[in-house]
Protein backbone atom coordinates (compact mmCIF):
# COMPACT_ATOMS: atom_id res chain seq x y z
CA UNK A 1 0.00 0.00 0.00
CA UNK A 2 1.22 3.52 -0.78
CA UNK A 3 2.37 5.46 2.28
CA UNK A 4 0.11 8.41 1.49
CA UNK A 5 -2.94 6.11 1.62
CA UNK A 6 -1.81 4.61 4.94
CA UNK A 7 -1.26 8.10 6.31
CA UNK A 8 -4.71 9.24 5.11
CA UNK A 9 -6.35 6.24 6.79
CA UNK A 10 -4.78 7.20 10.10
CA UNK A 11 -6.05 10.80 10.12
CA UNK A 12 -9.42 11.51 11.67
CA UNK A 13 -10.13 14.51 9.43
CA UNK A 14 -9.78 12.42 6.23
CA UNK A 15 -12.86 10.36 5.39
CA UNK A 16 -11.53 9.02 2.06
CA UNK A 17 -8.49 9.33 -0.17
CA UNK A 18 -7.62 8.33 -3.73
CA UNK A 19 -4.28 8.38 -5.53
CA UNK A 20 -3.90 8.36 -9.30
CA UNK A 21 -0.30 7.85 -10.46
CA UNK A 22 0.74 7.91 -14.12
CA UNK A 23 4.27 7.21 -15.45
CA UNK A 24 5.58 7.25 -19.01
CA UNK A 25 8.99 6.52 -20.54
CA UNK A 26 9.06 7.41 -24.21
CA UNK A 27 11.40 7.81 -27.17
CA UNK A 28 10.68 9.42 -30.52
CA UNK A 29 12.44 10.55 -33.68
CA UNK A 30 11.39 12.51 -36.76
CA UNK A 31 12.79 12.65 -40.28
CA UNK A 32 12.19 15.45 -42.76
CA UNK A 33 13.99 16.40 -45.96
CA UNK A 34 15.81 13.08 -45.85
CA UNK A 35 17.53 14.03 -42.61
CA UNK A 36 17.10 13.17 -38.97
CA UNK A 37 15.28 16.23 -37.65
CA UNK A 38 14.84 15.51 -33.96
CA UNK A 39 15.24 12.90 -31.25
CA UNK A 40 13.30 12.97 -28.00
CA UNK A 41 13.55 10.98 -24.78
CA UNK A 42 11.37 11.63 -21.77
CA UNK A 43 10.63 10.16 -18.39
CA UNK A 44 7.46 11.57 -16.84
CA UNK A 45 5.66 10.88 -13.60
CA UNK A 46 2.57 12.66 -12.35
CA UNK A 47 0.27 12.14 -9.38
CA UNK A 48 -3.14 13.38 -8.36
CA UNK A 49 -4.41 12.96 -4.81
CA UNK A 50 -8.08 13.47 -3.94
CA UNK A 51 -9.34 13.49 -0.36
CA UNK A 52 -12.71 13.92 1.28
CA UNK A 53 -12.41 15.99 4.43
CA UNK A 54 -15.34 17.55 6.22
CA UNK A 55 -17.67 16.15 3.51
CA UNK A 56 -15.86 18.26 0.90
CA UNK A 57 -13.45 17.09 -1.77
CA UNK A 58 -9.98 18.53 -2.26
CA UNK A 59 -7.08 17.71 -4.58
CA UNK A 60 -3.34 18.19 -4.87
CA UNK A 61 -0.84 17.31 -7.59
CA UNK A 62 2.81 16.34 -7.82
CA UNK A 63 5.34 14.03 -9.41
CA UNK A 64 5.05 11.15 -6.95
CA UNK A 65 2.63 9.91 -4.28
CA UNK A 66 5.48 10.18 -1.81
CA UNK A 67 5.96 13.90 -2.44
CA UNK A 68 6.17 15.79 0.84
CA UNK A 69 3.09 17.87 1.62
CA UNK A 70 0.79 16.21 -0.91
CA UNK A 71 -1.75 15.07 1.70
CA UNK A 72 -1.73 18.34 3.63
CA UNK A 73 -2.22 20.31 0.40
CA UNK A 74 -5.20 18.16 -0.56
CA UNK A 75 -6.77 18.60 2.88
CA UNK A 76 -6.29 22.37 2.68
CA UNK A 77 -7.98 22.57 -0.71
CA UNK A 78 -10.94 20.53 0.59
CA UNK A 79 -11.95 23.50 2.72
CA UNK A 80 -12.93 25.25 -0.54
CA UNK A 81 -14.02 22.15 -2.52
CA UNK A 82 -17.40 20.95 -3.58
CA UNK A 83 -19.57 18.48 -1.75
CA UNK A 84 -18.59 14.82 -2.16
CA UNK A 85 -21.71 12.66 -2.21
CA UNK A 86 -20.01 9.57 -3.59
CA UNK A 87 -17.39 7.10 -2.42
CA UNK A 88 -14.12 6.29 -4.12
CA UNK A 89 -13.62 2.87 -5.73
CA UNK A 90 -13.88 -0.06 -3.34
CA UNK A 91 -13.96 -3.09 -5.65
CA UNK A 92 -10.57 -4.33 -6.85
CA UNK A 93 -10.59 -4.52 -10.68
CA UNK A 94 -9.20 -7.56 -12.49
CA UNK A 95 -6.43 -7.01 -15.05
CA UNK A 96 -8.01 -8.39 -18.20
CA UNK A 97 -5.25 -8.10 -20.80
CA UNK A 98 -1.46 -8.28 -20.96
CA UNK A 99 -0.51 -5.18 -22.93
CA UNK A 100 3.19 -5.10 -22.01
CA UNK A 101 5.95 -6.11 -24.44
CA UNK A 102 9.42 -6.30 -22.81
CA UNK A 103 11.06 -5.82 -26.23
CA UNK A 104 9.61 -2.31 -26.39
CA UNK A 105 10.84 -1.56 -22.88
CA UNK A 106 14.36 -2.70 -23.82
CA UNK A 107 14.50 -0.73 -27.09
CA UNK A 108 17.22 1.93 -27.41
CA UNK A 109 17.05 5.17 -29.38
CA UNK A 110 19.48 3.92 -32.01
CA UNK A 111 17.13 1.08 -32.93
CA UNK A 112 14.24 3.53 -33.19
CA UNK A 113 16.21 5.81 -35.52
CA UNK A 114 17.22 2.84 -37.67
CA UNK A 115 13.58 1.73 -37.93
CA UNK A 116 12.69 5.21 -39.17
CA UNK A 117 15.58 5.12 -41.67
CA UNK A 118 14.43 1.77 -43.05
CA UNK A 119 11.00 3.21 -43.84
CA UNK A 120 12.58 6.23 -45.52
CA UNK A 121 14.74 3.98 -47.70
CA UNK A 122 11.75 1.88 -48.75
CA UNK A 123 9.74 4.95 -49.74
CA UNK A 124 12.70 6.44 -51.61
CA UNK A 125 13.15 3.27 -53.68
CA UNK A 126 9.56 3.49 -54.89
CA UNK A 127 9.38 7.28 -55.19
CA UNK A 128 12.88 8.84 -55.51
CA UNK A 129 11.43 12.35 -55.77
CA UNK A 130 9.36 12.02 -52.58
CA UNK A 131 10.23 13.94 -49.43
CA UNK A 132 8.38 12.07 -46.69
CA UNK A 133 7.95 13.24 -43.12
CA UNK A 134 8.35 10.36 -40.67
CA UNK A 135 7.64 9.99 -36.98
CA UNK A 136 8.47 6.88 -34.96
CA UNK A 137 7.87 6.50 -31.22
CA UNK A 138 7.87 3.84 -28.54
CA UNK A 139 6.68 4.18 -24.97
CA UNK A 140 6.08 2.33 -21.73
CA UNK A 141 3.06 3.42 -19.68
CA UNK A 142 2.06 2.66 -16.12
CA UNK A 143 -1.17 3.64 -14.38
CA UNK A 144 -1.84 2.97 -10.69
CA UNK A 145 -4.92 3.79 -8.63
CA UNK A 146 -5.17 3.27 -4.86
CA UNK A 147 -7.93 4.24 -2.45
CA UNK A 148 -8.58 4.09 1.28
CA UNK A 149 -11.62 1.97 0.36
CA UNK A 150 -9.42 -1.04 -0.50
CA UNK A 151 -8.41 -0.66 -4.15
CA UNK A 152 -4.74 -0.81 -5.18
CA UNK A 153 -4.25 -1.74 -8.85
CA UNK A 154 -1.54 -1.08 -11.43
CA UNK A 155 -1.46 -1.72 -15.16
CA UNK A 156 1.54 -1.47 -17.51
CA UNK A 157 1.43 -1.23 -21.28
CA UNK A 158 3.71 -0.55 -24.24
CA UNK A 159 3.00 1.37 -27.43
CA UNK A 160 4.57 1.63 -30.88
CA UNK A 161 3.66 4.38 -33.35
CA UNK A 162 4.73 5.05 -36.94
CA UNK A 163 3.31 8.06 -38.78
CA UNK A 164 4.17 8.82 -42.40
CA UNK A 165 3.19 11.79 -44.57
CA UNK A 166 4.31 11.84 -48.21
CA UNK A 167 3.49 15.29 -49.63
CA UNK A 168 2.02 15.46 -53.11
CA UNK A 169 4.59 16.16 -55.81
CA UNK A 170 3.72 19.84 -56.23
CA UNK A 171 3.08 20.58 -52.54
CA UNK A 172 5.89 21.38 -50.13
CA UNK A 173 3.65 20.97 -47.09
CA UNK A 174 2.23 18.21 -44.95
CA UNK A 175 -0.70 17.77 -47.34
CA UNK A 176 -0.31 14.38 -48.97
CA UNK A 177 -0.64 10.64 -48.44
CA UNK A 178 -1.08 9.87 -44.75
CA UNK A 179 -0.30 6.56 -43.07
CA UNK A 180 -0.46 5.49 -39.43
CA UNK A 181 0.60 2.22 -37.78
CA UNK A 182 -0.26 1.55 -34.15
CA UNK A 183 0.57 -1.40 -31.97
CA UNK A 184 1.64 -2.68 -28.57
CA UNK A 185 4.69 -4.45 -30.03
CA UNK A 186 7.33 -3.36 -32.49
CA UNK A 187 6.22 -3.64 -36.09
CA UNK A 188 7.59 -2.67 -39.49
CA UNK A 189 5.38 -1.51 -42.34
CA UNK A 190 4.92 -4.19 -44.96
CA UNK A 191 6.08 -3.62 -48.52
CA UNK A 192 2.44 -3.59 -49.56
CA UNK A 193 1.57 -0.92 -46.97
CA UNK A 194 4.34 1.36 -48.21
CA UNK A 195 3.48 0.70 -51.87
CA UNK A 196 -0.16 1.64 -51.23
CA UNK A 197 0.94 4.83 -49.50
CA UNK A 198 3.19 5.78 -52.44
CA UNK A 199 0.34 4.98 -54.84
CA UNK A 200 -1.97 7.22 -52.81
CA UNK A 201 0.62 10.01 -53.07
CA UNK A 202 0.87 9.54 -56.84
CA UNK A 203 -2.92 9.82 -57.14
CA UNK A 204 -2.54 13.38 -55.94
CA UNK A 205 -0.69 14.48 -59.03
CA UNK A 206 -2.97 17.46 -59.48
CA UNK A 207 -5.53 19.42 -57.50
CA UNK A 208 -9.22 18.84 -58.15
CA UNK A 209 -11.93 21.00 -56.66
CA UNK A 210 -15.35 19.39 -56.22
CA UNK A 211 -18.55 21.30 -56.72
CA UNK A 212 -20.18 22.87 -53.69
CA UNK A 213 -23.31 21.26 -52.29
CA UNK A 214 -24.27 17.96 -50.75
CA UNK A 215 -21.99 15.11 -51.84
CA UNK A 216 -21.16 11.59 -50.66
CA UNK A 217 -18.14 11.56 -48.34
CA UNK A 218 -15.96 8.53 -47.53
CA UNK A 219 -14.09 8.85 -44.22
CA UNK A 220 -10.78 7.15 -43.47
CA UNK A 221 -10.82 5.15 -40.19
CA UNK A 222 -8.77 7.84 -38.40
CA UNK A 223 -11.37 10.42 -39.47
CA UNK A 224 -13.99 8.55 -37.45
CA UNK A 225 -13.27 11.15 -34.75
CA UNK A 226 -15.63 13.37 -36.79
CA UNK A 227 -18.34 11.15 -35.28
CA UNK A 228 -16.77 9.95 -32.05
CA UNK A 229 -15.63 13.30 -30.61
CA UNK A 230 -19.09 14.96 -30.66
CA UNK A 231 -20.78 11.68 -29.71
CA UNK A 232 -18.50 11.48 -26.66
CA UNK A 233 -19.67 14.95 -25.65
CA UNK A 234 -23.31 13.97 -26.11
CA UNK A 235 -22.91 10.79 -24.05
CA UNK A 236 -21.45 12.65 -21.06
CA UNK A 237 -23.43 11.75 -17.94
CA UNK A 238 -23.32 15.34 -16.68
CA UNK A 239 -25.17 16.41 -19.84
CA UNK A 240 -27.90 13.92 -18.98
CA UNK A 241 -28.02 15.15 -15.37
CA UNK A 242 -28.24 18.79 -16.53
CA UNK A 243 -30.61 17.86 -19.37
CA UNK A 244 -28.38 19.72 -21.85
CA UNK A 245 -27.28 16.73 -23.95
CA UNK A 246 -28.97 16.38 -27.37
CA UNK A 247 -29.38 12.70 -26.45
CA UNK A 248 -31.59 13.31 -23.43
CA UNK A 249 -34.81 11.32 -23.70
CA UNK A 250 -33.47 9.25 -26.61
CA UNK A 251 -32.27 6.15 -24.77
CA UNK A 252 -33.38 2.97 -26.58
CA UNK A 253 -34.38 4.97 -29.67
CA UNK A 254 -32.69 5.19 -33.10
CA UNK A 255 -30.33 8.18 -33.38
CA UNK A 256 -28.14 7.05 -36.33
CA UNK A 257 -28.28 4.77 -39.35
CA UNK A 258 -29.05 1.14 -38.52
CA UNK A 259 -25.71 0.29 -40.18
CA UNK A 260 -23.88 1.83 -37.23
CA UNK A 261 -23.01 -0.25 -34.16
CA UNK A 262 -20.47 1.04 -31.64
CA UNK A 263 -19.05 -1.10 -28.85
CA UNK A 264 -16.92 -0.09 -25.91
CA UNK A 265 -14.48 -2.76 -24.78
CA UNK A 266 -11.38 -1.08 -23.32
CA UNK A 267 -9.82 -4.43 -22.40
CA UNK A 268 -10.10 -5.99 -25.85
CA UNK A 269 -6.82 -7.72 -26.72
CA UNK A 270 -6.69 -6.25 -30.25
CA UNK A 271 -6.78 -2.60 -29.16
CA UNK A 272 -3.78 -0.30 -29.36
CA UNK A 273 -4.38 1.13 -25.87
CA UNK A 274 -6.29 -1.41 -23.75
CA UNK A 275 -7.31 -0.58 -20.18
CA UNK A 276 -8.70 -2.73 -17.40
CA UNK A 277 -9.86 0.16 -15.20
CA UNK A 278 -10.50 3.87 -15.51
CA UNK A 279 -8.65 6.71 -13.77
CA UNK A 280 -10.85 6.29 -10.67
CA UNK A 281 -10.05 2.58 -10.30
CA UNK A 282 -13.47 1.42 -11.58
CA UNK A 283 -13.34 -1.75 -13.68
CA UNK A 284 -13.98 -1.38 -17.41
CA UNK A 285 -16.52 -3.77 -18.85
CA UNK A 286 -17.47 -4.46 -22.47
CA UNK A 287 -20.82 -3.04 -23.50
CA UNK A 288 -22.73 -1.72 -26.48
CA UNK A 289 -23.13 2.04 -26.80
CA UNK A 290 -25.05 2.00 -30.08
CA UNK A 291 -26.86 -1.06 -31.38
CA UNK A 292 -27.78 -0.83 -35.07
CA UNK A 293 -28.28 2.92 -34.66
CA UNK A 294 -30.17 2.62 -31.35
CA UNK A 295 -28.72 4.41 -28.30
CA UNK A 296 -28.21 1.94 -25.45
CA UNK A 297 -25.97 3.69 -22.93
CA UNK A 298 -24.31 6.85 -21.68
CA UNK A 299 -20.94 7.51 -19.97
CA UNK A 300 -20.52 8.18 -16.25
CA UNK A 301 -17.74 8.70 -13.76
CA UNK A 302 -18.28 8.59 -9.99
CA UNK A 303 -19.55 12.18 -9.74
CA UNK A 304 -22.01 12.06 -12.66
CA UNK A 305 -23.20 8.60 -11.55
CA UNK A 306 -24.05 10.05 -8.14
CA UNK A 307 -26.00 12.85 -9.82
CA UNK A 308 -27.91 10.32 -11.93
CA UNK A 309 -28.34 7.97 -8.95
CA UNK A 310 -26.67 5.15 -10.85
CA UNK A 311 -23.33 3.32 -10.80
CA UNK A 312 -20.21 4.48 -12.62
CA UNK A 313 -19.78 2.89 -16.06
CA UNK A 314 -15.99 3.00 -15.63
CA UNK A 315 -15.47 6.01 -17.90
CA UNK A 316 -13.82 8.46 -15.48
CA UNK A 317 -10.79 9.78 -17.38
CA UNK A 318 -8.52 12.70 -16.56
CA UNK A 319 -8.99 14.62 -19.75
CA UNK A 320 -10.86 17.70 -20.84
CA UNK A 321 -11.94 18.67 -24.32
CA UNK A 322 -8.43 19.75 -25.39
CA UNK A 323 -6.03 18.26 -22.88
CA UNK A 324 -5.15 15.21 -20.82
CA UNK A 325 -3.26 16.75 -17.90
CA UNK A 326 -2.93 15.35 -14.40
CA UNK A 327 -4.91 18.26 -12.96
CA UNK A 328 -7.87 17.67 -15.27
CA UNK A 329 -10.49 16.18 -12.93
CA UNK A 330 -11.97 12.82 -13.92
CA UNK A 331 -14.80 13.24 -16.41
CA UNK A 332 -16.92 10.83 -18.46
CA UNK A 333 -15.08 9.88 -21.66
CA UNK A 334 -15.11 6.98 -24.07
CA UNK A 335 -12.19 4.64 -23.43
CA UNK A 336 -12.44 2.48 -26.55
CA UNK A 337 -14.85 3.25 -29.37
CA UNK A 338 -15.03 0.13 -31.55
CA UNK A 339 -17.11 0.76 -34.67
CA UNK A 340 -18.30 -2.52 -36.14
CA UNK A 341 -17.29 -3.03 -39.80
CA UNK A 342 -19.48 -3.65 -42.81
CA UNK A 343 -19.00 -6.23 -45.55
CA UNK A 344 -17.79 -4.22 -48.58
CA UNK A 345 -14.24 -3.64 -49.79
CA UNK A 346 -13.10 -0.03 -49.62
CA UNK A 347 -12.14 -0.23 -53.31
CA UNK A 348 -15.78 -1.02 -54.12
CA UNK A 349 -16.97 1.91 -52.00
CA UNK A 350 -14.73 4.27 -53.99
CA UNK A 351 -15.81 2.74 -57.29
CA UNK A 352 -19.44 3.43 -56.39
CA UNK A 353 -18.96 7.20 -55.91
CA UNK A 354 -19.92 9.24 -58.97
CA UNK A 355 -18.92 12.59 -57.49
CA UNK A 356 -17.72 12.90 -53.92
CA UNK A 357 -14.87 13.10 -51.41
CA UNK A 358 -12.40 10.64 -49.89
CA UNK A 359 -11.32 12.33 -46.64
CA UNK A 360 -8.00 11.26 -45.12
CA UNK A 361 -7.53 14.02 -42.53
CA UNK A 362 -9.55 16.85 -40.98
CA UNK A 363 -8.54 20.13 -39.36
CA UNK A 364 -10.45 22.46 -37.05
CA UNK A 365 -12.75 20.03 -35.25
CA UNK A 366 -11.83 21.69 -31.94
CA UNK A 367 -13.66 24.87 -32.95
CA UNK A 368 -16.94 23.07 -33.64
CA UNK A 369 -19.91 22.91 -31.26
CA UNK A 370 -19.20 19.32 -30.26
CA UNK A 371 -21.67 19.26 -27.38
CA UNK A 372 -24.54 19.63 -29.85
CA UNK A 373 -23.00 17.44 -32.55
CA UNK A 374 -22.06 20.16 -35.01
CA UNK A 375 -18.87 20.15 -37.08
CA UNK A 376 -17.16 22.39 -39.62
CA UNK A 377 -13.73 21.19 -40.74
CA UNK A 378 -11.15 21.61 -43.45
CA UNK A 379 -10.46 18.37 -45.30
CA UNK A 380 -7.41 16.69 -46.78
CA UNK A 381 -7.95 13.85 -49.20
CA UNK A 382 -9.16 13.28 -52.73
CA UNK A 383 -11.92 14.24 -55.13
CA UNK A 384 -13.64 11.15 -56.55
CA UNK A 385 -15.25 11.32 -60.01
CA UNK A 386 -16.85 8.33 -61.75
CA UNK A 387 -15.37 5.97 -59.18
CA UNK A 388 -11.78 7.17 -59.64
CA UNK A 389 -9.48 9.69 -58.01
CA UNK A 390 -9.53 12.96 -59.99
CA UNK A 391 -6.97 14.73 -57.80
CA UNK A 392 -6.30 15.96 -54.30
CA UNK A 393 -8.56 18.35 -52.41
CA UNK A 394 -7.71 22.01 -51.93
CA UNK A 395 -9.61 24.63 -49.93
CA UNK A 396 -12.43 22.19 -49.30
CA UNK A 397 -14.54 21.99 -46.15
CA UNK A 398 -17.37 19.84 -44.90
CA UNK A 399 -19.93 20.96 -42.33
CA UNK A 400 -23.01 19.56 -40.68
CA UNK A 401 -24.28 17.74 -37.62
CA UNK A 402 -23.60 14.11 -36.73
CA UNK A 403 -27.19 13.57 -35.61
CA UNK A 404 -28.31 14.40 -39.16
CA UNK A 405 -25.46 13.32 -41.45
CA UNK A 406 -24.89 9.92 -39.82
CA UNK A 407 -28.56 9.08 -40.23
CA UNK A 408 -27.84 8.04 -43.81
CA UNK A 409 -24.73 5.88 -44.02
CA UNK A 410 -24.42 4.30 -47.44
CA UNK A 411 -21.94 1.61 -46.39
CA UNK A 412 -19.11 0.59 -44.06
CA UNK A 413 -15.96 -1.17 -45.24
CA UNK A 414 -14.90 -4.60 -44.08
CA UNK A 415 -11.36 -3.23 -43.61
CA UNK A 416 -10.73 -2.00 -40.06
CA UNK A 417 -7.84 0.00 -38.61
CA UNK A 418 -6.92 0.96 -35.03
CA UNK A 419 -7.52 4.58 -34.11
CA UNK A 420 -5.21 6.68 -31.97
CA UNK A 421 -6.06 8.61 -28.85
CA UNK A 422 -5.49 12.37 -28.83
CA UNK A 423 -7.11 15.62 -27.77
CA UNK A 424 -10.12 15.03 -30.03
CA UNK A 425 -9.57 11.38 -30.91
CA UNK A 426 -10.49 8.30 -28.94
CA UNK A 427 -8.64 5.00 -29.07
CA UNK A 428 -10.42 2.04 -30.60
CA UNK A 429 -10.94 0.82 -34.14
CA UNK A 430 -13.03 1.84 -37.12
CA UNK A 431 -13.81 0.93 -40.74
CA UNK A 432 -14.10 3.35 -43.65
CA UNK A 433 -17.47 5.10 -43.36
CA UNK A 434 -19.33 6.22 -46.49
CA UNK A 435 -21.81 8.99 -45.69
CA UNK A 436 -24.54 9.40 -48.27
CA UNK A 437 -24.65 13.19 -48.25
CA UNK A 438 -22.65 15.92 -46.49
CA UNK A 439 -22.55 19.66 -47.14
CA UNK A 440 -19.35 20.58 -49.03
CA UNK A 441 -17.99 24.10 -49.47
CA UNK A 442 -15.10 25.08 -51.73
CA UNK A 443 -13.05 28.27 -51.30
Secondary structure as UniProt FT lines:
FT   HELIX           3..9
FT   TURN            12..13
FT   STRAND          16..32
FT   TURN            33..34
FT   STRAND          35..53
FT   TURN            54..55
FT   STRAND          56..62
FT   TURN            65..66
FT   TURN            68..69
FT   HELIX           70..78
FT   TURN            79..80
FT   HELIX           102..105
FT   HELIX           109..126
FT   TURN            128..129
FT   STRAND          133..147
FT   TURN            148..149
FT   STRAND          152..167
FT   TURN            169..170
FT   STRAND          176..183
FT   HELIX           191..203
FT   STRAND          213..219
FT   HELIX           221..224
FT   HELIX           225..235
FT   HELIX           237..242
FT   TURN            246..249
FT   TURN            251..252
FT   TURN            258..259
FT   STRAND          262..264
FT   TURN            266..267
FT   TURN            269..270
FT   TURN            272..273
FT   TURN            279..280
FT   STRAND          287..291
FT   TURN            292..293
FT   STRAND          294..295
FT   HELIX           302..308
FT   STRAND          316..317
FT   TURN            326..327
FT   STRAND          331..332
FT   STRAND          337..339
FT   HELIX           346..351
FT   STRAND          355..363
FT   HELIX           365..367
FT   HELIX           370..372
FT   STRAND          374..385
FT   TURN            386..387
FT   STRAND          388..392
FT   STRAND          396..401
FT   HELIX           402..405
FT   TURN            406..407
FT   STRAND          409..419
FT   STRAND          428..442
//
